[in-house]
């Protein structure tokens, strides 16, 4: 019988931790007790004879290393190796080209759906560069920059969007729902915010096993309105989960602007309320993103406690190919952000001004043309591949098929045998 809040917390996260084998080699005592923090009676309360409401604290500052013109504001944070900084820039350019082509591919009816990351590349690529490879990433659905930085190829992306036999997800997911066990990147799931409590559970498992790993999870500011989000942060804080919460505050939850989403000081203010180490950073400044993630990760593994980062950015593109954003915001607003605060432009200006990269306009055009050519070739190859065999639909859920799944599989087999001429079965791989 569950008797108190601590037991509720342990029970709620038990399955997530168990799936990552968190309780292996742990004593019963280690499982039964949670690290003790202050209880209500332990707090040093401050009393007053003046009746007054608590006031809103000062606005949390936004950390920035380079300004909009690429000039350095904090030279002490320029100490990122040239190799990493140039890879960040190249990956952001690659992601932009991939998004452009796949966005058009959907408009041509060749894939069913797409979600670009225009304007937010620094928040994903910068994080990918700063995390350790063994850190487990729980994405939302706009983090192609992170998985590409880790080694996910253009062909991997196209195979997933087409859903062919080379898709790691075997064609079961919508396009842009990437995932790779080899790259420690959990598959994207469409339901909003489900990944956040999962990351709390994984971070809890890391602490129980004494591993210096982090479970990093992305979400937008709109997801912070979900109940799962609040539960996840409270679990992480009270159970000392090694979880890094990454909020992309891009000003819109699809069509809902931030002014209609919350009061108070953004999403970071909510995190502070849960007692979590909290940072706010210019999400369009790749250097600031990189250093903030590095510091937050170090804090997590050193203190065995969660951390939270709010990236202040802007979604230049539509929410998805199902959206038409000029219906709820002006073209002037979009073009202003695109021209004055584009993360790729800002990093490029910094690299040029600092002399850390030599830019040649003609060569840059050649590089982008080569990237486009490779993407188009990968798209053609992906379209030429067969789709997964129909019987794979029933695999990978249970170790052995359950009776009802066996029955359904047989019904489908009989149906296709009888009415196969009505389906284009040539598109599918053989059983």
C-alpha positions as CSV (number, residue, x, y, z in Angstrom):
1,X,0.0,0.0,0.0
2,X,1.3,3.4,-0.9
3,X,1.4,5.5,2.2
4,X,3.2,8.8,1.5
5,X,4.4,11.1,-1.3
6,X,7.9,9.6,-1.4
7,X,6.4,6.2,-2.2
8,X,4.2,7.8,-4.9
9,X,7.3,9.3,-6.5
10,X,9.2,6.1,-6.4
11,X,6.3,4.1,-7.8
12,X,5.7,6.6,-10.7
13,X,9.2,6.4,-11.9
14,X,9.8,2.8,-11.2
15,X,9.1,1.5,-14.7
16,X,11.2,4.1,-16.5
17,X,14.2,3.3,-14.3
18,X,13.6,-0.5,-14.5
19,X,13.5,-0.4,-18.3
20,X,17.0,1.1,-18.3
21,X,18.1,-1.7,-15.8
22,X,18.5,1.0,-13.1
23,X,18.0,-1.4,-10.1
24,X,20.5,-4.0,-11.1
25,X,23.0,-4.8,-8.3
26,X,21.3,-2.4,-5.9
27,X,20.5,-3.4,-2.4
28,X,16.9,-3.3,-1.1
29,X,17.9,-0.4,1.1
30,X,19.0,1.6,-2.0
31,X,15.7,0.9,-3.7
32,X,13.5,1.6,-0.7
33,X,14.9,5.0,0.3
34,X,15.1,8.3,-1.6
35,X,17.8,10.8,-0.9
36,X,16.6,13.0,1.9
37,X,16.1,16.7,1.3
38,X,14.6,19.3,3.6
39,X,11.1,18.7,4.9
40,X,8.7,21.4,5.7
41,X,9.8,21.4,9.4
42,X,13.5,21.7,8.3
43,X,13.0,25.0,6.5
44,X,14.3,28.2,8.1
45,X,11.2,30.2,7.8
46,X,11.2,34.0,8.0
47,X,8.4,35.6,10.0
48,X,7.1,39.2,9.7
49,X,4.4,41.2,11.4
50,X,3.7,43.0,8.1
51,X,0.9,41.6,5.9
52,X,2.0,41.7,2.3
53,X,1.9,39.5,-0.8
54,X,5.1,38.0,-2.2
55,X,6.5,40.1,-5.1
56,X,7.7,39.0,-8.5
57,X,11.5,38.6,-8.4
58,X,13.7,40.4,-10.9
59,X,13.6,39.2,-14.5
60,X,16.1,36.4,-15.2
61,X,18.9,37.8,-17.5
62,X,19.6,36.1,-20.8
63,X,23.2,35.0,-21.3
64,X,24.8,36.1,-24.6
65,X,28.3,35.8,-25.9
66,X,28.0,37.4,-29.4
67,X,25.7,40.2,-30.4
68,X,23.5,40.4,-33.5
69,X,26.4,41.6,-35.6
70,X,28.7,38.7,-34.5
71,X,30.8,40.9,-32.3
72,X,32.2,39.3,-29.1
73,X,30.6,40.5,-25.8
74,X,32.4,38.0,-23.5
75,X,35.8,37.0,-24.8
76,X,36.3,34.5,-22.0
77,X,33.7,32.3,-23.8
78,X,35.5,32.1,-27.1
79,X,37.5,29.1,-26.0
80,X,35.6,26.6,-28.1
81,X,38.0,24.5,-30.3
82,X,37.9,25.6,-34.0
83,X,37.0,22.1,-35.1
84,X,33.9,22.0,-32.9
85,X,32.8,25.6,-33.8
86,X,33.2,24.9,-37.5
87,X,31.3,21.7,-37.2
88,X,28.5,23.5,-35.5
89,X,28.3,26.0,-38.3
90,X,28.5,23.4,-41.1
91,X,25.8,21.3,-39.4
92,X,23.4,24.2,-39.0
93,X,23.9,25.0,-42.7
94,X,23.2,21.3,-43.6
95,X,20.1,21.3,-41.4
96,X,18.8,24.4,-43.1
97,X,19.2,22.9,-46.6
98,X,17.6,19.6,-45.5
99,X,14.6,21.4,-44.0
100,X,14.2,23.5,-47.2
101,X,14.2,20.5,-49.5
102,X,12.0,18.3,-47.3
103,X,9.6,21.1,-46.8
104,X,9.2,21.4,-50.6
105,X,9.1,17.6,-50.9
106,X,6.0,17.6,-48.7
107,X,4.4,20.3,-50.7
108,X,4.9,18.2,-53.8
109,X,3.1,15.3,-52.1
110,X,6.1,13.0,-51.9
111,X,6.0,12.8,-48.1
112,X,3.0,13.3,-45.9
113,X,4.4,15.7,-43.3
114,X,7.4,17.7,-42.2
115,X,8.5,20.0,-39.3
116,X,11.4,22.4,-40.1
117,X,13.7,24.0,-37.6
118,X,14.3,27.3,-39.4
119,X,15.7,29.9,-36.9
120,X,16.2,27.4,-34.1
121,X,19.3,25.5,-35.4
122,X,21.6,26.8,-32.7
123,X,19.4,25.4,-29.9
124,X,19.8,21.9,-31.3
125,X,23.2,21.8,-33.0
126,X,24.8,23.7,-30.1
127,X,23.4,21.2,-27.6
128,X,24.5,18.3,-29.7
129,X,28.1,19.6,-29.6
130,X,28.0,20.3,-25.8
131,X,26.5,17.0,-24.6
132,X,28.6,13.9,-24.2
133,X,27.8,11.1,-26.7
134,X,26.6,8.7,-24.0
135,X,24.0,11.2,-22.8
136,X,20.5,10.0,-23.7
137,X,18.4,12.6,-25.7
138,X,14.6,12.6,-25.4
139,X,13.6,14.9,-28.3
140,X,10.4,16.8,-28.9
141,X,10.1,17.0,-32.7
142,X,12.4,19.7,-34.0
143,X,15.8,18.4,-33.0
144,X,17.2,17.1,-36.3
145,X,20.3,19.2,-35.6
146,X,21.2,17.2,-32.5
147,X,20.9,13.8,-34.1
148,X,22.7,14.9,-37.3
149,X,25.6,16.3,-35.2
150,X,25.9,12.9,-33.6
151,X,26.2,11.1,-36.9
152,X,22.7,10.6,-38.3
153,X,23.1,10.8,-42.1
154,X,21.1,12.5,-44.8
155,X,20.2,9.0,-46.0
156,X,19.0,8.0,-42.6
157,X,16.7,11.0,-42.5
158,X,15.3,10.4,-46.0
159,X,14.8,6.7,-45.3
160,X,12.8,7.7,-42.2
161,X,10.7,10.3,-43.9
162,X,9.8,7.9,-46.7
163,X,9.4,4.9,-44.3
164,X,11.2,2.4,-46.5
165,X,13.0,-0.9,-45.6
166,X,16.1,1.0,-44.4
167,X,14.1,3.1,-41.9
168,X,15.2,2.1,-38.4
169,X,11.5,2.5,-37.3
170,X,10.3,0.2,-40.1
171,X,7.9,2.7,-41.5
172,X,5.7,2.9,-38.4
173,X,6.3,6.5,-37.6
174,X,5.3,9.8,-39.3
175,X,8.0,11.6,-41.2
176,X,10.5,13.6,-39.1
177,X,10.1,11.2,-36.1
178,X,13.7,10.2,-36.0
179,X,15.4,7.9,-33.5
180,X,18.6,5.9,-33.1
181,X,19.6,3.5,-30.3
182,X,23.2,3.6,-31.6
183,X,23.3,7.4,-31.3
184,X,21.5,7.5,-27.9
185,X,18.6,9.4,-29.4
186,X,15.1,8.2,-28.3
187,X,12.5,8.1,-31.1
188,X,10.4,11.2,-31.5
189,X,6.8,10.7,-30.3
190,X,4.0,13.0,-31.4
191,X,2.0,13.3,-28.1
192,X,3.0,16.5,-26.5
193,X,5.3,16.3,-23.4
194,X,5.4,12.6,-23.0
195,X,9.2,12.6,-23.3
196,X,9.7,14.9,-20.4
197,X,8.7,12.6,-17.5
198,X,10.4,9.8,-19.4
199,X,13.7,11.8,-19.2
200,X,13.1,12.3,-15.4
201,X,12.9,8.5,-15.1
202,X,16.0,7.9,-17.1
203,X,17.9,10.6,-15.1
204,X,16.7,8.9,-11.9
205,X,18.1,5.6,-13.1
206,X,21.5,7.2,-13.8
207,X,21.7,8.5,-10.2
208,X,20.7,5.2,-8.7
209,X,23.4,3.4,-10.7
210,X,26.0,6.1,-9.9
211,X,26.7,6.9,-13.6
212,X,28.0,10.2,-14.8
213,X,25.4,10.4,-17.6
214,X,22.6,12.9,-18.3
215,X,19.1,12.4,-19.7
216,X,18.5,15.5,-21.8
217,X,14.9,16.4,-23.0
218,X,13.6,19.0,-25.3
219,X,10.3,20.8,-25.3
220,X,8.7,24.0,-26.4
221,X,7.3,26.7,-24.1
222,X,3.8,25.5,-25.0
223,X,4.5,22.0,-23.6
224,X,5.1,23.7,-20.2
225,X,1.4,24.1,-20.0
226,X,0.9,20.4,-19.8
227,X,0.5,18.6,-16.5
228,X,3.1,16.0,-17.4
229,X,5.7,18.8,-17.6
230,X,5.0,19.9,-14.0
231,X,5.0,16.4,-12.7
232,X,8.4,15.7,-14.5
233,X,10.1,18.7,-13.0
234,X,8.8,18.0,-9.5
235,X,9.9,14.3,-9.7
236,X,13.4,15.4,-11.0
237,X,13.8,18.0,-8.2
238,X,12.6,15.8,-5.3
239,X,14.3,12.6,-6.5
240,X,17.6,14.3,-7.6
241,X,17.3,13.0,-11.2
242,X,20.3,13.6,-13.5
243,X,18.1,15.3,-16.1
244,X,18.7,18.3,-18.2
245,X,15.5,20.1,-19.3
246,X,15.9,22.1,-22.5
247,X,13.1,24.6,-23.3
248,X,13.0,26.1,-26.8
249,X,11.0,29.3,-26.2
250,X,10.3,30.2,-29.8
251,X,7.4,32.6,-29.0
252,X,4.6,30.4,-30.3
253,X,2.8,27.2,-29.3
254,X,1.7,26.6,-32.9
255,X,-0.5,29.7,-33.2
256,X,-0.7,30.7,-29.6
257,X,1.8,33.6,-28.7
258,X,3.5,33.6,-25.4
259,X,1.4,36.5,-24.1
260,X,-1.5,34.1,-24.1
261,X,0.4,31.2,-22.6
262,X,1.7,32.3,-19.3
263,X,2.3,35.2,-16.9
264,X,5.4,35.7,-14.8
265,X,9.0,35.4,-16.0
266,X,8.8,32.9,-18.9
267,X,9.4,29.2,-18.4
268,X,12.6,29.6,-16.4
269,X,10.7,31.2,-13.6
270,X,8.6,28.1,-13.3
271,X,11.7,25.9,-13.1
272,X,13.1,28.0,-10.2
273,X,9.9,27.5,-8.4
274,X,10.6,23.7,-8.4
275,X,14.0,24.3,-6.9
276,X,16.0,23.4,-10.0
277,X,19.2,25.0,-11.1
278,X,18.1,27.3,-13.9
279,X,19.7,29.1,-16.8
280,X,18.3,31.4,-19.5
281,X,20.3,31.8,-22.7
282,X,20.1,33.5,-26.1
283,X,19.1,30.5,-28.2
284,X,20.3,32.1,-31.4
285,X,23.8,32.5,-30.1
286,X,25.6,29.1,-30.7
287,X,28.5,30.0,-28.4
288,X,26.2,30.9,-25.5
289,X,24.2,27.7,-26.1
290,X,27.3,25.5,-26.1
291,X,28.8,27.0,-22.9
292,X,25.5,27.0,-21.0
293,X,24.9,23.3,-21.8
294,X,28.4,22.4,-20.8
295,X,28.1,24.2,-17.5
296,X,24.6,22.7,-16.8
297,X,25.8,19.2,-17.6
298,X,28.8,19.5,-15.3
299,X,26.5,20.7,-12.5
300,X,24.2,17.7,-13.0
301,X,26.9,15.0,-12.8
302,X,28.7,16.8,-10.0
303,X,25.8,17.5,-7.8
304,X,23.5,14.6,-8.8
305,X,20.7,17.0,-9.4
306,X,18.7,18.3,-12.4
307,X,19.2,21.5,-14.4
308,X,17.0,23.6,-16.7
309,X,17.8,25.8,-19.6
310,X,15.4,28.2,-21.4
311,X,16.6,29.0,-24.9
312,X,15.1,32.4,-26.1
313,X,14.7,31.9,-29.8
314,X,12.2,32.4,-32.6
315,X,10.5,30.0,-35.0
316,X,11.0,31.5,-38.4
317,X,9.2,28.8,-40.3
318,X,5.7,27.4,-40.0
319,X,5.1,25.1,-37.1
320,X,4.8,22.3,-39.6
321,X,3.6,21.7,-43.1
322,X,0.1,21.6,-41.6
323,X,0.5,25.2,-40.6
324,X,0.3,28.6,-42.4
325,X,1.8,31.0,-39.8
326,X,1.0,34.3,-41.6
327,X,-2.6,33.7,-40.4
328,X,-1.6,34.6,-36.9
329,X,1.6,36.7,-37.3
330,X,2.8,39.2,-39.8
331,X,5.3,38.7,-42.6
332,X,7.2,41.7,-41.3
333,X,7.7,40.1,-37.9
334,X,9.1,36.9,-39.6
335,X,11.4,38.7,-42.0
336,X,12.7,41.0,-39.2
337,X,13.9,38.0,-37.1
338,X,15.2,36.2,-40.2
339,X,17.3,39.2,-41.3
340,X,18.5,40.5,-37.9
341,X,18.7,37.5,-35.6
342,X,19.4,34.4,-37.6
343,X,21.7,31.9,-35.7
344,X,23.5,30.9,-38.9
345,X,24.2,34.5,-39.9
346,X,25.3,35.5,-36.4
347,X,27.8,32.6,-36.1
348,X,29.1,33.2,-39.6
349,X,29.7,36.9,-38.8
350,X,31.5,35.9,-35.7
351,X,33.7,33.4,-37.4
352,X,34.6,35.9,-40.1
353,X,35.3,38.8,-37.8
354,X,37.4,36.6,-35.5
355,X,39.4,35.2,-38.4
356,X,38.5,31.6,-37.3
357,X,37.1,30.8,-40.7
358,X,37.8,32.2,-44.1
359,X,34.6,32.8,-46.0
360,X,34.5,32.9,-49.8
361,X,31.1,33.7,-51.3
362,X,31.6,31.6,-54.4
363,X,32.9,28.6,-52.4
364,X,30.1,28.9,-49.9
365,X,27.6,28.7,-52.8
366,X,29.4,25.6,-54.1
367,X,29.2,24.0,-50.6
368,X,25.4,24.6,-50.4
369,X,24.9,23.3,-53.9
370,X,26.8,20.1,-53.1
371,X,24.7,19.7,-49.9
372,X,21.5,20.1,-52.0
373,X,22.7,17.7,-54.6
374,X,23.4,15.1,-52.0
375,X,20.0,15.5,-50.4
376,X,18.2,15.2,-53.7
377,X,20.2,12.1,-54.6
378,X,19.4,10.6,-51.1
379,X,15.7,11.4,-51.7
380,X,15.7,9.6,-55.0
381,X,17.5,6.6,-53.5
382,X,15.0,6.5,-50.6
383,X,12.0,6.6,-53.0
384,X,13.4,3.7,-55.0
385,X,13.5,1.4,-52.0
386,X,10.7,-1.0,-51.1
387,X,8.5,-0.5,-48.1
388,X,8.8,-2.9,-45.2
389,X,7.0,-6.2,-45.6
390,X,3.4,-6.1,-44.3
391,X,4.0,-8.8,-41.7
392,X,6.6,-6.6,-39.8
393,X,3.6,-4.6,-38.6
394,X,3.1,-7.2,-35.9
395,X,6.8,-7.4,-34.7
396,X,8.8,-5.7,-32.0
397,X,6.1,-5.3,-29.4
398,X,6.2,-8.7,-27.6
399,X,8.9,-11.3,-27.5
400,X,6.4,-13.8,-28.8
401,X,3.2,-12.8,-30.6
402,X,0.1,-12.9,-28.4
403,X,-2.9,-15.0,-29.5
404,X,-4.9,-11.9,-30.6
405,X,-2.0,-10.6,-32.7
406,X,-1.5,-14.1,-34.3
407,X,-5.2,-14.0,-35.2
408,X,-5.0,-10.5,-36.7
409,X,-1.9,-11.4,-38.6
410,X,-3.6,-14.5,-40.1
411,X,-6.7,-12.4,-41.0
412,X,-4.5,-9.9,-42.8
413,X,-2.7,-12.7,-44.7
414,X,-6.0,-14.2,-45.8
415,X,-7.3,-10.8,-46.8
416,X,-4.2,-10.0,-49.0
417,X,-4.3,-13.5,-50.5
418,X,-7.9,-12.9,-51.6
419,X,-7.9,-9.2,-52.5
420,X,-4.2,-8.6,-53.2
421,X,-4.9,-7.3,-56.7
422,X,-6.5,-4.2,-55.1
423,X,-3.2,-3.2,-53.4
424,X,0.1,-2.2,-54.8
425,X,1.9,-5.0,-53.1
426,X,4.9,-4.6,-55.4
427,X,5.9,-1.6,-53.3
428,X,6.5,-3.8,-50.3
429,X,9.4,-6.1,-49.5
430,X,8.6,-9.9,-49.6
431,X,7.9,-11.6,-46.3
